[in-house]
Amino acid sequence: MTTTIAASPLTAADRCDRCGAQAYIRATMESGFDLLLCAHHFHENEDRLREIAVSILDETDRLANVEPTAAAEER
């Protein structure tokens, strides 16, 4: 069973280990290794991560507060 714990918040400097996008999830393994993921890559691997991670910090709720980029506004 994995738990969500109070850990230091993720910042804009924290990047997804898969693609480099902003990380919104920190999955901590039993070894203490932290895996940082964007929402997309977390959801792709969520089932397996919930099996092997000892804790998961999920800050994807912050995505609802992200302002659209200029490129998105031009469409």
All heavy atoms as TSV, in Angstrom:
chain	resi	resn	atom	element	x	y	z
A	1	MET	N	N	0.845	-1.181	0.000
A	1	MET	CA	C	0.000	0.000	0.000
A	1	MET	C	C	0.883	1.235	0.000
A	1	MET	O	O	1.862	1.308	0.719
A	1	MET	CB	C	-0.888	-0.018	1.242
A	1	MET	CG	C	-1.789	1.184	1.326
A	1	MET	SD	S	-2.987	1.003	2.636
A	1	MET	CE	C	-2.269	2.061	3.848
A	2	THR	N	N	0.540	2.228	-0.814
A	2	THR	CA	C	1.287	3.473	-0.831
A	2	THR	C	C	0.498	4.527	-0.086
A	2	THR	O	O	-0.722	4.447	0.036
A	2	THR	CB	C	1.551	3.948	-2.276
A	2	THR	OG1	O	0.304	4.136	-2.921
A	2	THR	CG2	C	2.401	2.969	-3.031
A	3	THR	N	N	1.203	5.502	0.405
A	3	THR	CA	C	0.551	6.591	1.110
A	3	THR	C	C	0.959	7.902	0.477
A	3	THR	O	O	1.983	7.992	-0.189
A	3	THR	CB	C	0.958	6.612	2.596
A	3	THR	OG1	O	2.376	6.725	2.663
A	3	THR	CG2	C	0.505	5.373	3.325
A	4	THR	N	N	0.158	8.914	0.697
A	4	THR	CA	C	0.515	10.257	0.283
A	4	THR	C	C	0.961	10.974	1.536
A	4	THR	O	O	0.247	11.005	2.524
A	4	THR	CB	C	-0.694	10.979	-0.357
A	4	THR	OG1	O	-1.137	10.209	-1.469
A	4	THR	CG2	C	-0.316	12.371	-0.823
A	5	ILE	N	N	2.164	11.533	1.523
A	5	ILE	CA	C	2.706	12.157	2.722
A	5	ILE	C	C	2.983	13.627	2.482
A	5	ILE	O	O	3.054	14.078	1.345
A	5	ILE	CB	C	4.006	11.467	3.188
A	5	ILE	CG1	C	5.087	11.588	2.102
A	5	ILE	CG2	C	3.768	10.031	3.562
A	5	ILE	CD1	C	6.452	11.183	2.557
A	6	ALA	N	N	3.146	14.350	3.587
A	6	ALA	CA	C	3.504	15.755	3.491
A	6	ALA	C	C	5.007	15.839	3.253
A	6	ALA	O	O	5.792	15.483	4.110
A	6	ALA	CB	C	3.110	16.484	4.763
A	7	ALA	N	N	5.398	16.252	2.078
A	7	ALA	CA	C	6.813	16.410	1.730
A	7	ALA	C	C	6.992	17.819	1.211
A	7	ALA	O	O	6.024	18.539	0.991
A	7	ALA	CB	C	7.204	15.386	0.671
A	8	SER	N	N	8.237	18.209	0.996
A	8	SER	CA	C	8.467	19.546	0.464
A	8	SER	C	C	7.746	19.677	-0.871
A	8	SER	O	O	7.769	18.763	-1.692
A	8	SER	CB	C	9.959	19.810	0.317
A	8	SER	OG	O	10.542	18.869	-0.548
A	9	PRO	N	N	7.075	20.800	-1.079
A	9	PRO	CA	C	6.317	20.978	-2.321
A	9	PRO	C	C	7.229	20.961	-3.542
A	9	PRO	O	O	8.390	21.348	-3.476
A	9	PRO	CB	C	5.662	22.343	-2.170
A	9	PRO	CG	C	6.030	22.862	-0.841
A	9	PRO	CD	C	7.014	21.943	-0.211
A	10	LEU	N	N	6.681	20.525	-4.644
A	10	LEU	CA	C	7.399	20.557	-5.912
A	10	LEU	C	C	7.378	21.987	-6.445
A	10	LEU	O	O	6.416	22.729	-6.221
A	10	LEU	CB	C	6.743	19.604	-6.908
A	10	LEU	CG	C	6.842	18.127	-6.523
A	10	LEU	CD1	C	5.878	17.295	-7.357
A	10	LEU	CD2	C	8.255	17.622	-6.671
A	11	THR	N	N	8.426	22.362	-7.145
A	11	THR	CA	C	8.515	23.711	-7.701
A	11	THR	C	C	8.635	23.626	-9.221
A	11	THR	O	O	8.782	22.538	-9.783
A	11	THR	CB	C	9.753	24.453	-7.150
A	11	THR	OG1	O	10.934	23.834	-7.681
A	11	THR	CG2	C	9.794	24.433	-5.637
A	12	ALA	N	N	8.633	24.771	-9.869
A	12	ALA	CA	C	8.782	24.812	-11.329
A	12	ALA	C	C	10.137	24.268	-11.761
A	12	ALA	O	O	10.306	23.854	-12.902
A	12	ALA	CB	C	8.596	26.235	-11.839
A	13	ALA	N	N	11.103	24.238	-10.850
A	13	ALA	CA	C	12.429	23.707	-11.177
A	13	ALA	C	C	12.446	22.178	-11.184
A	13	ALA	O	O	13.372	21.572	-11.728
A	13	ALA	CB	C	13.455	24.221	-10.182
A	14	ASP	N	N	11.430	21.537	-10.591
A	14	ASP	CA	C	11.352	20.072	-10.573
A	14	ASP	C	C	10.798	19.603	-11.910
A	14	ASP	O	O	9.703	19.995	-12.309
A	14	ASP	CB	C	10.460	19.594	-9.426
A	14	ASP	CG	C	11.078	19.892	-8.071
A	14	ASP	OD1	O	12.252	19.557	-7.874
A	14	ASP	OD2	O	10.369	20.463	-7.222
A	15	ARG	N	N	11.567	18.749	-12.595
A	15	ARG	CA	C	11.222	18.332	-13.947
A	15	ARG	C	C	10.968	16.838	-14.010
A	15	ARG	O	O	11.558	16.051	-13.275
A	15	ARG	CB	C	12.333	18.690	-14.932
A	15	ARG	CG	C	12.830	20.133	-14.861
A	15	ARG	CD	C	11.750	21.170	-14.824
A	15	ARG	NE	N	11.130	21.411	-16.111
A	15	ARG	CZ	C	10.175	22.288	-16.319
A	15	ARG	NH1	N	9.719	23.037	-15.342
A	15	ARG	NH2	N	9.644	22.428	-17.508
A	16	CYS	N	N	10.082	16.435	-14.903
A	16	CYS	CA	C	9.750	15.035	-15.125
A	16	CYS	C	C	10.996	14.278	-15.575
A	16	CYS	O	O	11.710	14.718	-16.484
A	16	CYS	CB	C	8.659	14.927	-16.190
A	16	CYS	SG	S	8.221	13.233	-16.657
A	17	ASP	N	N	11.250	13.143	-14.933
A	17	ASP	CA	C	12.404	12.319	-15.284
A	17	ASP	C	C	12.254	11.663	-16.656
A	17	ASP	O	O	13.228	11.183	-17.217
A	17	ASP	CB	C	12.641	11.242	-14.220
A	17	ASP	CG	C	13.126	11.830	-12.905
A	17	ASP	OD1	O	13.871	12.829	-12.931
A	17	ASP	OD2	O	12.749	11.294	-11.847
A	18	ARG	N	N	11.070	11.629	-17.207
A	18	ARG	CA	C	10.845	11.022	-18.527
A	18	ARG	C	C	10.954	12.029	-19.665
A	18	ARG	O	O	11.550	11.747	-20.689
A	18	ARG	CB	C	9.454	10.370	-18.579
A	18	ARG	CG	C	9.287	9.129	-17.752
A	18	ARG	CD	C	9.851	7.937	-18.444
A	18	ARG	NE	N	9.293	7.870	-19.787
A	18	ARG	CZ	C	9.264	6.809	-20.531
A	18	ARG	NH1	N	9.742	5.689	-20.072
A	18	ARG	NH2	N	8.767	6.831	-21.742
A	19	CYS	N	N	10.324	13.213	-19.499
A	19	CYS	CA	C	10.241	14.125	-20.648
A	19	CYS	C	C	10.728	15.540	-20.370
A	19	CYS	O	O	10.832	16.328	-21.304
A	19	CYS	CB	C	8.809	14.172	-21.164
A	19	CYS	SG	S	7.658	14.997	-20.034
A	20	GLY	N	N	10.991	15.885	-19.134
A	20	GLY	CA	C	11.476	17.211	-18.821
A	20	GLY	C	C	10.403	18.255	-18.563
A	20	GLY	O	O	10.714	19.404	-18.251
A	21	ALA	N	N	9.134	17.887	-18.679
A	21	ALA	CA	C	8.046	18.821	-18.367
A	21	ALA	C	C	8.020	19.054	-16.853
A	21	ALA	O	O	8.666	18.341	-16.090
A	21	ALA	CB	C	6.708	18.245	-18.826
A	22	GLN	N	N	7.263	20.047	-16.410
A	22	GLN	CA	C	7.180	20.300	-14.977
A	22	GLN	C	C	6.612	19.081	-14.252
A	22	GLN	O	O	5.621	18.495	-14.693
A	22	GLN	CB	C	6.312	21.519	-14.682
A	22	GLN	CG	C	6.310	21.871	-13.205
A	22	GLN	CD	C	5.652	23.199	-12.910
A	22	GLN	OE1	O	5.379	23.985	-13.813
A	22	GLN	NE2	N	5.394	23.445	-11.641
A	23	ALA	N	N	7.265	18.704	-13.161
A	23	ALA	CA	C	6.829	17.546	-12.382
A	23	ALA	C	C	5.754	17.968	-11.384
A	23	ALA	O	O	5.889	18.994	-10.713
A	23	ALA	CB	C	8.008	16.928	-11.640
A	24	TYR	N	N	4.706	17.174	-11.307
A	24	TYR	CA	C	3.642	17.387	-10.334
A	24	TYR	C	C	3.486	16.187	-9.404
A	24	TYR	O	O	2.657	16.218	-8.504
A	24	TYR	CB	C	2.311	17.668	-11.044
A	24	TYR	CG	C	2.272	19.040	-11.659
A	24	TYR	CD1	C	2.627	19.243	-12.987
A	24	TYR	CD2	C	1.902	20.148	-10.913
A	24	TYR	CE1	C	2.610	20.505	-13.549
A	24	TYR	CE2	C	1.878	21.418	-11.468
A	24	TYR	CZ	C	2.226	21.590	-12.786
A	24	TYR	OH	O	2.210	22.853	-13.334
A	25	ILE	N	N	4.279	15.148	-9.607
A	25	ILE	CA	C	4.211	13.943	-8.776
A	25	ILE	C	C	5.621	13.537	-8.367
A	25	ILE	O	O	6.533	13.532	-9.197
A	25	ILE	CB	C	3.542	12.761	-9.513
A	25	ILE	CG1	C	2.070	13.039	-9.767
A	25	ILE	CG2	C	3.663	11.472	-8.698
A	25	ILE	CD1	C	1.786	13.674	-11.049
A	26	ARG	N	N	5.787	13.219	-7.079
A	26	ARG	CA	C	7.035	12.649	-6.581
A	26	ARG	C	C	6.696	11.277	-6.015
A	26	ARG	O	O	5.932	11.154	-5.064
A	26	ARG	CB	C	7.653	13.499	-5.484
A	26	ARG	CG	C	8.926	12.866	-4.892
A	26	ARG	CD	C	9.470	13.599	-3.677
A	26	ARG	NE	N	9.928	14.932	-4.050
A	26	ARG	CZ	C	9.451	16.065	-3.519
A	26	ARG	NH1	N	8.512	16.028	-2.598
A	26	ARG	NH2	N	9.929	17.228	-3.908
A	27	ALA	N	N	7.237	10.237	-6.624
A	27	ALA	CA	C	7.062	8.869	-6.130
A	27	ALA	C	C	8.372	8.464	-5.462
A	27	ALA	O	O	9.421	8.474	-6.095
A	27	ALA	CB	C	6.736	7.921	-7.275
A	28	THR	N	N	8.305	8.138	-4.172
A	28	THR	CA	C	9.500	7.755	-3.427
A	28	THR	C	C	9.538	6.242	-3.302
A	28	THR	O	O	8.572	5.617	-2.855
A	28	THR	CB	C	9.506	8.405	-2.034
A	28	THR	OG1	O	9.421	9.836	-2.196
A	28	THR	CG2	C	10.769	8.062	-1.271
A	29	MET	N	N	10.669	5.676	-3.705
A	29	MET	CA	C	10.857	4.228	-3.644
A	29	MET	C	C	11.422	3.828	-2.281
A	29	MET	O	O	11.898	4.671	-1.524
A	29	MET	CB	C	11.811	3.763	-4.752
A	29	MET	CG	C	11.388	4.141	-6.156
A	29	MET	SD	S	9.781	3.476	-6.563
A	29	MET	CE	C	9.040	4.871	-7.371
A	30	GLU	N	N	11.364	2.542	-1.977
A	30	GLU	CA	C	11.861	2.032	-0.700
A	30	GLU	C	C	13.328	2.390	-0.478
A	30	GLU	O	O	13.755	2.639	0.647
A	30	GLU	CB	C	11.677	0.520	-0.637
A	30	GLU	CG	C	11.939	-0.062	0.725
A	30	GLU	CD	C	11.573	-1.528	0.816
A	30	GLU	OE1	O	10.926	-2.061	-0.106
A	30	GLU	OE2	O	11.952	-2.132	1.819
A	31	SER	N	N	14.095	2.481	-1.540
A	31	SER	CA	C	15.520	2.816	-1.449
A	31	SER	C	C	15.743	4.278	-1.081
A	31	SER	O	O	16.856	4.688	-0.784
A	31	SER	CB	C	16.207	2.538	-2.782
A	31	SER	OG	O	15.700	3.413	-3.776
A	32	GLY	N	N	14.682	5.097	-1.141
A	32	GLY	CA	C	14.798	6.529	-0.897
A	32	GLY	C	C	14.891	7.340	-2.175
A	32	GLY	O	O	14.860	8.563	-2.153
A	33	PHE	N	N	15.013	6.662	-3.316
A	33	PHE	CA	C	15.071	7.319	-4.615
A	33	PHE	C	C	13.733	7.986	-4.923
A	33	PHE	O	O	12.681	7.378	-4.764
A	33	PHE	CB	C	15.409	6.288	-5.699
A	33	PHE	CG	C	15.379	6.841	-7.089
A	33	PHE	CD1	C	16.427	7.617	-7.558
A	33	PHE	CD2	C	14.318	6.582	-7.927
A	33	PHE	CE1	C	16.405	8.129	-8.849
A	33	PHE	CE2	C	14.281	7.088	-9.216
A	33	PHE	CZ	C	15.336	7.865	-9.678
A	34	ASP	N	N	13.774	9.247	-5.349
A	34	ASP	CA	C	12.570	9.970	-5.760
A	34	ASP	C	C	12.471	9.971	-7.274
A	34	ASP	O	O	13.432	10.317	-7.972
A	34	ASP	CB	C	12.608	11.417	-5.284
A	34	ASP	CG	C	12.333	11.564	-3.806
A	34	ASP	OD1	O	11.727	10.658	-3.215
A	34	ASP	OD2	O	12.729	12.599	-3.239
A	35	LEU	N	N	11.319	9.605	-7.784
A	35	LEU	CA	C	11.024	9.654	-9.206
A	35	LEU	C	C	10.056	10.808	-9.415
A	35	LEU	O	O	8.975	10.838	-8.813
A	35	LEU	CB	C	10.397	8.332	-9.656
A	35	LEU	CG	C	10.061	8.171	-11.123
A	35	LEU	CD1	C	11.322	8.292	-11.977
A	35	LEU	CD2	C	9.382	6.845	-11.366
A	36	LEU	N	N	10.449	11.794	-10.214
A	36	LEU	CA	C	9.607	12.951	-10.494
A	36	LEU	C	C	8.938	12.766	-11.844
A	36	LEU	O	O	9.590	12.416	-12.828
A	36	LEU	CB	C	10.448	14.231	-10.501
A	36	LEU	CG	C	11.202	14.535	-9.215
A	36	LEU	CD1	C	12.024	15.813	-9.383
A	36	LEU	CD2	C	10.268	14.649	-8.042
A	37	LEU	N	N	7.627	13.012	-11.886
A	37	LEU	CA	C	6.868	12.782	-13.114
A	37	LEU	C	C	5.871	13.892	-13.374
A	37	LEU	O	O	5.286	14.461	-12.439
A	37	LEU	CB	C	6.106	11.457	-13.025
A	37	LEU	CG	C	6.972	10.207	-12.926
A	37	LEU	CD1	C	6.146	9.024	-12.484
A	37	LEU	CD2	C	7.654	9.924	-14.246
A	38	CYS	N	N	5.642	14.177	-14.649
A	38	CYS	CA	C	4.540	15.046	-15.046
A	38	CYS	C	C	3.250	14.237	-14.893
A	38	CYS	O	O	3.285	13.015	-14.706
A	38	CYS	CB	C	4.724	15.517	-16.486
A	38	CYS	SG	S	4.659	14.195	-17.724
A	39	ALA	N	N	2.120	14.900	-14.977
A	39	ALA	CA	C	0.841	14.206	-14.818
A	39	ALA	C	C	0.658	13.119	-15.879
A	39	ALA	O	O	0.187	12.020	-15.586
A	39	ALA	CB	C	-0.306	15.210	-14.876
A	40	HIS	N	N	1.049	13.414	-17.108
A	40	HIS	CA	C	0.890	12.459	-18.201
A	40	HIS	C	C	1.646	11.164	-17.920
A	40	HIS	O	O	1.076	10.073	-18.012
A	40	HIS	CB	C	1.386	13.082	-19.515
A	40	HIS	CG	C	1.562	12.104	-20.627
A	40	HIS	ND1	N	0.501	11.629	-21.364
A	40	HIS	CD2	C	2.672	11.487	-21.098
A	40	HIS	CE1	C	0.966	10.764	-22.257
A	40	HIS	NE2	N	2.270	10.658	-22.118
A	41	HIS	N	N	2.920	11.264	-17.589
A	41	HIS	CA	C	3.715	10.057	-17.367
A	41	HIS	C	C	3.340	9.345	-16.070
A	41	HIS	O	O	3.453	8.130	-15.978
A	41	HIS	CB	C	5.215	10.370	-17.446
A	41	HIS	CG	C	5.657	10.540	-18.857
A	41	HIS	ND1	N	6.076	11.744	-19.363
A	41	HIS	CD2	C	5.689	9.653	-19.889
A	41	HIS	CE1	C	6.365	11.592	-20.649
A	41	HIS	NE2	N	6.126	10.334	-20.993
A	42	PHE	N	N	2.859	10.082	-15.087
A	42	PHE	CA	C	2.370	9.414	-13.882
A	42	PHE	C	C	1.141	8.568	-14.219
A	42	PHE	O	O	1.065	7.401	-13.844
A	42	PHE	CB	C	2.023	10.422	-12.786
A	42	PHE	CG	C	1.367	9.780	-11.597
A	42	PHE	CD1	C	2.089	8.943	-10.768
A	42	PHE	CD2	C	0.031	10.000	-11.318
A	42	PHE	CE1	C	1.488	8.336	-9.665
A	42	PHE	CE2	C	-0.573	9.407	-10.222
A	42	PHE	CZ	C	0.159	8.576	-9.398
A	43	HIS	N	N	0.195	9.146	-14.935
A	43	HIS	CA	C	-1.029	8.404	-15.253
A	43	HIS	C	C	-0.744	7.195	-16.140
A	43	HIS	O	O	-1.405	6.169	-16.020
A	43	HIS	CB	C	-2.088	9.318	-15.861
A	43	HIS	CG	C	-2.616	10.295	-14.868
A	43	HIS	ND1	N	-3.258	9.922	-13.708
A	43	HIS	CD2	C	-2.563	11.636	-14.837
A	43	HIS	CE1	C	-3.588	10.987	-13.016
A	43	HIS	NE2	N	-3.179	12.046	-13.676
A	44	GLU	N	N	0.254	7.301	-17.015
A	44	GLU	CA	C	0.654	6.161	-17.843
A	44	GLU	C	C	1.173	4.993	-16.992
A	44	GLU	O	O	1.043	3.843	-17.381
A	44	GLU	CB	C	1.784	6.573	-18.801
A	44	GLU	CG	C	1.355	6.898	-20.172
A	44	GLU	CD	C	2.541	7.073	-21.111
A	44	GLU	OE1	O	3.718	6.962	-20.698
A	44	GLU	OE2	O	2.278	7.324	-22.294
A	45	ASN	N	N	1.788	5.310	-15.851
A	45	ASN	CA	C	2.456	4.298	-15.027
A	45	ASN	C	C	1.882	4.189	-13.618
A	45	ASN	O	O	2.475	3.543	-12.752
A	45	ASN	CB	C	3.950	4.648	-14.937
A	45	ASN	CG	C	4.598	4.673	-16.293
A	45	ASN	OD1	O	4.836	3.634	-16.883
A	45	ASN	ND2	N	4.858	5.862	-16.817
A	46	GLU	N	N	0.737	4.794	-13.376
A	46	GLU	CA	C	0.184	4.899	-12.027
A	46	GLU	C	C	-0.024	3.555	-11.342
A	46	GLU	O	O	0.350	3.385	-10.167
A	46	GLU	CB	C	-1.135	5.678	-12.051
A	46	GLU	CG	C	-1.727	5.864	-10.679
A	46	GLU	CD	C	-2.965	6.744	-10.679
A	46	GLU	OE1	O	-3.432	7.156	-11.774
A	46	GLU	OE2	O	-3.464	7.005	-9.576
A	47	ASP	N	N	-0.608	2.594	-12.024
A	47	ASP	CA	C	-0.894	1.307	-11.378
A	47	ASP	C	C	0.378	0.664	-10.828
A	47	ASP	O	O	0.418	0.239	-9.670
A	47	ASP	CB	C	-1.581	0.344	-12.353
A	47	ASP	CG	C	-2.978	0.793	-12.728
A	47	ASP	OD1	O	-3.576	1.596	-11.976
A	47	ASP	OD2	O	-3.468	0.350	-13.780
A	48	ARG	N	N	1.419	0.612	-11.632
A	48	ARG	CA	C	2.671	-0.015	-11.193
A	48	ARG	C	C	3.348	0.811	-10.096
A	48	ARG	O	O	3.863	0.264	-9.122
A	48	ARG	CB	C	3.615	-0.202	-12.381
A	48	ARG	CG	C	4.903	-0.874	-12.019
A	48	ARG	CD	C	4.692	-2.327	-11.566
A	48	ARG	NE	N	5.979	-2.936	-11.294
A	48	ARG	CZ	C	6.237	-3.696	-10.240
A	48	ARG	NH1	N	5.278	-3.983	-9.379
A	48	ARG	NH2	N	7.428	-4.187	-10.052
A	49	LEU	N	N	3.333	2.135	-10.237
A	49	LEU	CA	C	3.951	2.975	-9.212
A	49	LEU	C	C	3.255	2.814	-7.863
A	49	LEU	O	O	3.908	2.787	-6.825
A	49	LEU	CB	C	3.937	4.438	-9.647
A	49	LEU	CG	C	4.966	4.794	-10.709
A	49	LEU	CD1	C	4.693	6.182	-11.281
A	49	LEU	CD2	C	6.369	4.711	-10.133
A	50	ARG	N	N	1.946	2.682	-7.861
A	50	ARG	CA	C	1.226	2.490	-6.595
A	50	ARG	C	C	1.590	1.157	-5.945
A	50	ARG	O	O	1.513	1.020	-4.732
A	50	ARG	CB	C	-0.271	2.618	-6.807
A	50	ARG	CG	C	-0.656	4.049	-7.177
A	50	ARG	CD	C	-2.044	4.403	-6.739
A	50	ARG	NE	N	-2.357	5.766	-7.107
A	50	ARG	CZ	C	-2.129	6.832	-6.337
A	50	ARG	NH1	N	-1.570	6.675	-5.165
A	50	ARG	NH2	N	-2.451	8.043	-6.740
A	51	GLU	N	N	2.026	0.189	-6.743
A	51	GLU	CA	C	2.459	-1.103	-6.199
A	51	GLU	C	C	3.847	-1.017	-5.565
A	51	GLU	O	O	4.103	-1.683	-4.565
A	51	GLU	CB	C	2.519	-2.158	-7.311
A	51	GLU	CG	C	1.183	-2.581	-7.860
A	51	GLU	CD	C	1.318	-3.530	-9.046
A	51	GLU	OE1	O	2.443	-4.010	-9.323
A	51	GLU	OE2	O	0.300	-3.780	-9.710
A	52	ILE	N	N	4.750	-0.228	-6.152
A	52	ILE	CA	C	6.146	-0.274	-5.719
A	52	ILE	C	C	6.620	0.938	-4.911
A	52	ILE	O	O	7.618	0.846	-4.207
A	52	ILE	CB	C	7.099	-0.487	-6.918
A	52	ILE	CG1	C	7.008	0.672	-7.902
A	52	ILE	CG2	C	6.808	-1.812	-7.601
A	52	ILE	CD1	C	8.034	0.622	-9.020
A	53	ALA	N	N	5.943	2.065	-4.992
A	53	ALA	CA	C	6.381	3.261	-4.268
A	53	ALA	C	C	5.945	3.177	-2.808
A	53	ALA	O	O	4.887	2.643	-2.494
A	53	ALA	CB	C	5.797	4.511	-4.910
A	54	VAL	N	N	6.779	3.709	-1.918
A	54	VAL	CA	C	6.400	3.748	-0.501
A	54	VAL	C	C	5.590	4.996	-0.193
A	54	VAL	O	O	4.840	5.028	0.775
A	54	VAL	CB	C	7.622	3.648	0.442
A	54	VAL	CG1	C	8.273	2.287	0.321
A	54	VAL	CG2	C	8.616	4.754	0.205
A	55	SER	N	N	5.734	6.034	-1.027
A	55	SER	CA	C	4.894	7.222	-0.887
A	55	SER	C	C	4.789	7.932	-2.223
A	55	SER	O	O	5.689	7.836	-3.071
A	55	SER	CB	C	5.453	8.177	0.170
A	55	SER	OG	O	6.675	8.731	-0.248
A	56	ILE	N	N	3.672	8.622	-2.402
A	56	ILE	CA	C	3.443	9.386	-3.632
A	56	ILE	C	C	2.899	10.752	-3.234
A	56	ILE	O	O	1.888	10.855	-2.543
A	56	ILE	CB	C	2.451	8.668	-4.567
A	56	ILE	CG1	C	3.046	7.346	-5.051
A	56	ILE	CG2	C	2.083	9.567	-5.747
A	56	ILE	CD1	C	2.101	6.504	-5.885
A	57	LEU	N	N	3.620	11.789	-3.654
A	57	LEU	CA	C	3.160	13.160	-3.462
A	57	LEU	C	C	2.542	13.583	-4.792
A	57	LEU	O	O	3.232	13.672	-5.807
A	57	LEU	CB	C	4.333	14.077	-3.104
A	57	LEU	CG	C	4.015	15.572	-3.064
A	57	LEU	CD1	C	3.051	15.885	-1.926
A	57	LEU	CD2	C	5.296	16.374	-2.934
A	58	ASP	N	N	1.246	13.833	-4.787
A	58	ASP	CA	C	0.515	14.172	-6.007
A	58	ASP	C	C	0.020	15.606	-5.901
A	58	ASP	O	O	-0.858	15.914	-5.097
A	58	ASP	CB	C	-0.660	13.209	-6.181
A	58	ASP	CG	C	-1.446	13.443	-7.464
A	58	ASP	OD1	O	-1.225	14.480	-8.128
A	58	ASP	OD2	O	-2.278	12.592	-7.796
A	59	GLU	N	N	0.591	16.487	-6.704
A	59	GLU	CA	C	0.200	17.893	-6.713
A	59	GLU	C	C	-0.516	18.274	-8.007
A	59	GLU	O	O	-0.514	19.430	-8.413
A	59	GLU	CB	C	1.429	18.780	-6.511
A	59	GLU	CG	C	2.086	18.597	-5.162
A	59	GLU	CD	C	3.238	19.563	-4.929
A	59	GLU	OE1	O	3.532	20.409	-5.801
A	59	GLU	OE2	O	3.853	19.472	-3.855
A	60	THR	N	N	-1.125	17.303	-8.667
A	60	THR	CA	C	-1.795	17.592	-9.943
A	60	THR	C	C	-2.986	18.528	-9.765
A	60	THR	O	O	-3.415	19.134	-10.746
A	60	THR	CB	C	-2.239	16.298	-10.652
A	60	THR	OG1	O	-3.035	15.515	-9.758
A	60	THR	CG2	C	-1.040	15.490	-11.114
A	61	ASP	N	N	-3.490	18.681	-8.552
A	61	ASP	CA	C	-4.587	19.621	-8.338
A	61	ASP	C	C	-4.154	21.054	-8.652
A	61	ASP	O	O	-4.980	21.894	-8.977
A	61	ASP	CB	C	-5.122	19.516	-6.914
A	61	ASP	CG	C	-4.059	19.780	-5.859
A	61	ASP	OD1	O	-2.912	19.316	-6.029
A	61	ASP	OD2	O	-4.391	20.441	-4.860
A	62	ARG	N	N	-2.851	21.319	-8.614
A	62	ARG	CA	C	-2.343	22.643	-8.969
A	62	ARG	C	C	-2.524	22.949	-10.449
A	62	ARG	O	O	-2.518	24.113	-10.854
A	62	ARG	CB	C	-0.860	22.753	-8.599
A	62	ARG	CG	C	-0.621	22.742	-7.111
A	62	ARG	CD	C	0.843	22.798	-6.714
A	62	ARG	NE	N	1.668	23.525	-7.631
A	62	ARG	CZ	C	2.904	23.165	-7.974
A	62	ARG	NH1	N	3.449	22.068	-7.464
A	62	ARG	NH2	N	3.611	23.881	-8.815
A	63	LEU	N	N	-2.700	21.937	-11.281
A	63	LEU	CA	C	-2.876	22.159	-12.721
A	63	LEU	C	C	-4.140	22.952	-13.020
A	63	LEU	O	O	-4.206	23.666	-14.019
A	63	LEU	CB	C	-2.905	20.825	-13.472
A	63	LEU	CG	C	-1.560	20.124	-13.578
A	63	LEU	CD1	C	-1.748	18.695	-14.063
A	63	LEU	CD2	C	-0.626	20.889	-14.486
A	64	ALA	N	N	-5.137	22.861	-12.175
A	64	ALA	CA	C	-6.378	23.606	-12.387
A	64	ALA	C	C	-6.143	25.109	-12.251
A	64	ALA	O	O	-6.916	25.903	-12.775
A	64	ALA	CB	C	-7.442	23.147	-11.386
A	65	ASN	N	N	-5.052	25.510	-11.596
A	65	ASN	CA	C	-4.760	26.920	-11.373
A	65	ASN	C	C	-3.711	27.481	-12.323
A	65	ASN	O	O	-3.329	28.625	-12.199
A	65	ASN	CB	C	-4.270	27.117	-9.929
A	65	ASN	CG	C	-5.318	26.695	-8.929
A	65	ASN	OD1	O	-6.498	26.902	-9.146
A	65	ASN	ND2	N	-4.883	26.096	-7.842
A	66	VAL	N	N	-3.261	26.679	-13.287
A	66	VAL	CA	C	-2.229	27.121	-14.218
A	66	VAL	C	C	-2.855	28.023	-15.274
A	66	VAL	O	O	-3.861	27.674	-15.894
A	66	VAL	CB	C	-1.536	25.908	-14.886
A	66	VAL	CG1	C	-0.581	26.364	-15.977
A	66	VAL	CG2	C	-0.828	25.076	-13.848
A	67	GLU	N	N	-2.247	29.201	-15.460
A	67	GLU	CA	C	-2.726	30.138	-16.472
A	67	GLU	C	C	-2.388	29.604	-17.860
A	67	GLU	O	O	-1.333	28.995	-18.067
A	67	GLU	CB	C	-2.057	31.507	-16.280
A	67	GLU	CG	C	-2.457	32.186	-14.987
A	67	GLU	CD	C	-3.909	32.603	-14.968
A	67	GLU	OE1	O	-4.433	33.005	-16.021
A	67	GLU	OE2	O	-4.522	32.513	-13.903
A	68	PRO	N	N	-3.267	29.812	-18.847
A	68	PRO	CA	C	-2.947	29.366	-20.217
A	68	PRO	C	C	-1.742	30.129	-20.746
A	68	PRO	O	O	-1.524	31.290	-20.395
A	68	PRO	CB	C	-4.218	29.694	-20.995
A	68	PRO	CG	C	-4.983	30.642	-20.165
A	68	PRO	CD	C	-4.534	30.465	-18.739
A	69	THR	N	N	-0.994	29.480	-21.617
A	69	THR	CA	C	0.163	30.152	-22.219
A	69	THR	C	C	-0.304	31.039	-23.354
A	69	THR	O	O	-1.418	30.913	-23.866
A	69	THR	CB	C	1.163	29.115	-22.761
A	69	THR	OG1	O	0.522	28.376	-23.807
A	69	THR	CG2	C	1.652	28.185	-21.674
A	70	ALA	N	N	0.557	31.920	-23.771
A	70	ALA	CA	C	0.219	32.815	-24.878
A	70	ALA	C	C	-0.099	32.032	-26.134
A	70	ALA	O	O	-0.996	32.360	-26.889
A	70	ALA	CB	C	1.362	33.792	-25.124
A	71	ALA	N	N	0.642	30.934	-26.373
A	71	ALA	CA	C	0.406	30.118	-27.562
A	71	ALA	C	C	-0.989	29.507	-27.525
A	71	ALA	O	O	-1.663	29.427	-28.543
A	71	ALA	CB	C	1.460	29.026	-27.657
A	72	ALA	N	N	-1.435	29.077	-26.359
A	72	ALA	CA	C	-2.763	28.471	-26.239
A	72	ALA	C	C	-3.847	29.535	-26.437
A	72	ALA	O	O	-4.915	29.243	-26.964
A	72	ALA	CB	C	-2.916	27.804	-24.889
A	73	GLU	N	N	-3.578	30.759	-26.010
A	73	GLU	CA	C	-4.576	31.829	-26.142
A	73	GLU	C	C	-4.758	32.251	-27.603
A	73	GLU	O	O	-5.797	32.750	-27.975
A	73	GLU	CB	C	-4.155	33.023	-25.301
A	73	GLU	CG	C	-4.257	32.740	-23.810
A	73	GLU	CD	C	-3.701	33.893	-22.975
A	73	GLU	OE1	O	-3.174	34.864	-23.556
A	73	GLU	OE2	O	-3.805	33.804	-21.749
A	74	GLU	N	N	-3.726	32.062	-28.433
A	74	GLU	CA	C	-3.796	32.478	-29.831
A	74	GLU	C	C	-4.663	31.560	-30.676
A	74	GLU	O	O	-5.077	31.911	-31.748
A	74	GLU	CB	C	-2.390	32.543	-30.419
A	74	GLU	CG	C	-1.539	33.635	-29.825
A	74	GLU	CD	C	-0.114	33.614	-30.330
A	74	GLU	OE1	O	0.187	32.787	-31.209
A	74	GLU	OE2	O	0.701	34.412	-29.846
A	75	ARG	N	N	-4.930	30.370	-30.195
A	75	ARG	CA	C	-5.699	29.402	-31.009
A	75	ARG	C	C	-7.114	29.767	-31.141
A	75	ARG	O	O	-7.834	30.385	-30.608
A	75	ARG	CB	C	-5.602	28.016	-30.371
A	75	ARG	CG	C	-4.237	27.471	-30.474
A	75	ARG	CD	C	-4.211	26.092	-29.901
A	75	ARG	NE	N	-2.840	25.751	-29.611
A	75	ARG	CZ	C	-2.463	24.693	-28.950
A	75	ARG	NH1	N	-3.352	23.866	-28.471
A	75	ARG	NH2	N	-1.214	24.447	-28.736
